[in-house]
Structures are given as C-alpha cells and as structure tokens.
C-alpha cells in the first residue's frame, strides 16, 4: 500500500530535501506541499492524504500544533495522521503537539531511515517518537510532582517572551489571579524566586524555548 504524504514546512529548501529523501521509498508518494499551517489544514481536508509531516513554527499565522489539532479533530472522511517534524524538543512543544493529536514527533536531524520508519509507524496508527522525545516524556512520568503542566509551560513561555501578567491573562483567557497562582507553582517546582530565574532554569532544562 502506498502512503500518501503532505509536506508542511515554510522553508522551500526543507520541503525539497524531504521530498528527495522520501521519494526514494517505493511505498511513499509525496502528493502535496504546504508553506503555511493553514494551507496544510486545507489540503488535508481535501482528501487524498494519509500522513502530514508537520513543522511546528511557521513564519506567521497558525502554529503547527494548532494545525495538527484541526486536522486530527476533523470529523468525516478518512483519518489523516500527523507526524511532527521539527527542530524543537522542549517540553512545551512536545506536550502541545501530543495533546493536539500528533501520532509522532521527530526531530529534523533524524537520519533518513529513522524518518522513513517513523512515517510507516505513524501510518500504521502507532506512536512514532524520536528517542530524545520519548526520554523526555518518560522523565515527566517518573517525576510528575516536579513536572510543569502544559498550562504552566504556556504561562512560562509567555513570561520568557516578556509578557506581563495582565498580557498573559488576556492571551490565555485566564484571570490575573490564576496567572499568579501558576507562577507560584512554577517557582516552587523550579526552585527559584523570580521570573528571570524561572525563565533561565526552564530554558536550561529545555522546558521552553527562547
């Protein structure tokens, strides 16, 4: 059976490289390319696609995790699976993609044979995780009390981007009191006592990106 692939990445050179690698596999067929997450959602909904190779960060507009959620939540028609292919391996990115319904998460430095195996695994309806990603998820499971929740990671990511509590509350549709509560929990889990120290610690541990 031929696995029909859609490449979603805003860099033409990356898409060309992926196509060159994937075209060497006899059971793969690259049937489309998308330079934006919005276009990826449109093409996936149009049919004729089995697996979307989805980047997370596009130049502007919809994020890759949002597009993943839109594709995997779509009712009716054949199921389209999403394999995230990105350079980011932070907890914030991984959790967002997994919760959005991604069938796999692979890093762009993966060798061609690992990429091909991940595509086949995802197409078979199984989880395809890069070893480093699986290791990070296992670490979270081993120490759940110390792990930041998805919401705490979202708050901390925005702190790292320089947003105030008021701006974070508007961005995440939370009250300022809830934002402050999240920060208290974040500080305690990271063993810090300031926003700057929290961002520094989380960046060093690859929980968020800067």
Beta strands, then each sheet from edge to edge (+ up, - down):
strand 1: 3-8
strand 2: 28-34
strand 3: 51-54
strand 4: 81-86
strand 5: 104-107
strand 6: 128-129
sheet 1: 2+ 1+ 3+ 4+ 5+ 6+
end
